[in-house]
C-alpha cells in the first residue's frame, strides 16, 4: 500500500462492498470531495471502479489484520455495503471494530441482521430497502413531492401548498398551532427558494418545505 494511502486524511471514507448500494455511496462521496478507499472481493467490481474512486483494492475484509495492512484504521469512517452475504457483513463490521475505526456504518437486509451488526460494532445501521419502500409509499399517493424521515420520528417533506393557506401569511394561517408543523421554506415557480418567516405570504402553486413529527407532516400533506 502506498504512503499516500497510509497518510490519508481522517475525513476519508472506506466503502466495503461495491455493489449497487456501496457503489452509489462511494460515487456520491467522491462527488462531495471526500477521499474514498473502495474494497471488494470481486475482481470485476474492483476493475470497474478503478478509475472512479481514489483507491480501490481487492481483499477479504473479514480479517482485521488485512484491514490494518490496508490502512483502514487511519480512515475516520467506514461504510459496509455488503448485503446478501450476512456472515461476511457481520465479520467485516467486527473486524472494523477490532481495529478501532471510529464511525462504522453498515447496510442491513433485515431487522435481525441489523441487531447483530449493532452488537458487533456498527455505530449506524441503515435499511435501504425499507427506507426506499416507505419513501415511495409516501410519494406514490401524490400528496408529497419528497419525503425524508429520521430515526426519531421526525420528518421533512416537500409538498404543495394547501388551498386553505393560500393568500395568507404564515402568521395568519397559524400552521404551527393548528397542525404542529413548521414551514421551513417556500419555493415559488421561477423564483429562488426563500426561508419562511411569519410575514411570508403563501400563494397558489407554491411548494412548501415542512418539518415536524412524521404523523403530523403526513396529516398536513394530506390537505393538498
N, C-alpha and C positions, 0 to 999 in steps of 0.2 A: 504494500500500500504506500502511496506516495506521501512525502512530507506535507504536501499541500492539503491532502485529505486529513491527515492526522492533526493538522493545526486548524481544522475547520472551526468556524465561528460557533459559539454557543447557540446562536439564533438558527443554526441549521436544523434540518429535519431528516430523520431516517424514515423511509417508507418501505415496509417489508410486505412483499406480495404485490406484484404489478399487474394484476388483473383489472377488470373494469373499474372496481371501486378504488383500489390503490393507485392505479394509473391516473384516474381523474384527480385524485387528491394531489399526487406528485406534480402533475402538469399545472394545476392551479397554484401550487406553492411556488413553482419556478416563475410563473407569470407574475406573482406577487413580489418577486425579488429574493426569495429565500434560496439558500444552498440546499440541495437535496441529494441524499445518497439513497439510491434505489437498490433493493436487494430482492432477488427471486431465485428459486431453484431451477426454473425453466430457462434453458439457454436461449430459446427462441424469443421469449419475452425480454430477456436481457439485451439481446441484439436489437430488438425492436425499439427499446428505449435508450439505446446507447448515445444517440445524437440529440436526445431531447432533455436529458437530465444532467445535472452537474457531474455526478459519478454514478455508475451502475455496476453492480457486482453480482456474479452468480455464486450462491453459497447456501449452505444449510443453516438456517437461523435458529434452530432449536438448541444449538450448542453455545453456551456463554463464552467459551474460550474463542470460538470462531468470531463471535461478535466483537470481542475485545481486540482481537488481531485486526479487525477491520476498522477499529477506532470508533465504533458505535457509541461507546461510553462518553466520547467527547462531544456528542451532539446533545442539544437541550431537549429535544422531543423525538419521539418515535411513534409512527402510526403502523399498526399491524392490520393489513388489509386482507389477510388470509381468511377465506370464508368457509369453503366446503370441507377442508381438512381440519376438523376441530382439534385433533390431537396436536397437529403442528402449530395451530393458532395458540393453544394454551401453553405449550412448551416454549414457544417464542416469547410470549409475554413473561413467562417465568425467567427465561434467560436474560431478558432485558432488565427485569427487576434485580437479578443477581449481580449485574454489572452497574447497578445504581443509575440507570437512565432516569432523570428527574420527572419526566412527564410522558406517560405512556398512554396512547390512545389505541383502542382495539375495536375492530368490527365484530359484532356478534350476529349469529344467524337466528338464535332463539333466546328466550329469557334464561333458560338453564345454562346455555353457553355463556351468556353474559355474566351470570353469577359466578361461574367458575373463573372467568377472566378477571373479575374483580378480586377474587380470593387469591389469585396467583400473582397479582401485582399491577393490574391495569388501573390507572387513575381515572380514565374516562372510557365508557363503553358506548358505542353507537350502534343503532339498529337501523341501517339504511333502508332495508326493505319495508319495515313497519312505518318508519317516518315518511317515506315516499307514498306509501299506501294511504296514510291519513291525510297527507297534503293533497293528493289527487282527489280524495273523497270530498274535501272542502272546496276544491276548485271546480269540480265537475258539476256542482249544483248551480254554478253561475253567480252565486252570491258574493264570492270573493275573487279578486284578481290574483292575489298571492297570499300565502299563509305561512307563518313561521311560529312554531311552538317551542318553548323552552322547558327544561326539566321540571320546574316548579309550578307548572300550570299557568304560566304567563305566556301570552301570545301577542304577536304584531301582525296585523293584516292590512292589505291594500284593498279597498272596496269603494264602490261608487257612493256618492253622497245620497242618502235617503231623501225622498221628496219633502218630508216634513221639516228638514233643516235648511232647505234651500231658501235663499233670500234673507237669511237671518245670520247674525254674528254668532260665534261660538258662545259668547257670554249670554246672548238672548236665548239660544236653544237649550242651554243648560245640560249638555250631553253627559257631563261627568256626574252630576247629581241624579239625572234621570236614568242613565244606563250604566254608570260605573266605569265608563271608558274614557280614555284621553285621546284627543285628536292631536297627533304629533306634528303633522304637516299636511299641506294641501298642494296638489298638482292640477293645474288648470290647463286645458288644451292650448298648445302653442305658447305657453309661458313657463318660466322657470319654477322649480319646486320652491315653496316657501314654508318656513316653520310656522306653526299655528300660534296665534295669540288670541286673547279674549275678543279683540276687535276684528279678527279675521271674519270676513263675510263669505258664506258658502253659496256658490251659485250652481245651477243645474249643470251637470256634466263634470263637476269637479271629482277628482279622485282623492280619497282621504287615506292617510296612514294613521291607523288607530291601534292603540295598545291597551292592554288590560288582561284580566283573567280570561282564560280560554273560553269558558262558558259565557261570559258577558260579551266578548267581542263577537262570538258566534251569534248571539242573540241580536246584537246591533247590526251585523251584516245582513241578517235575515230581513231587516226592514227594507232593503233595496228592492 
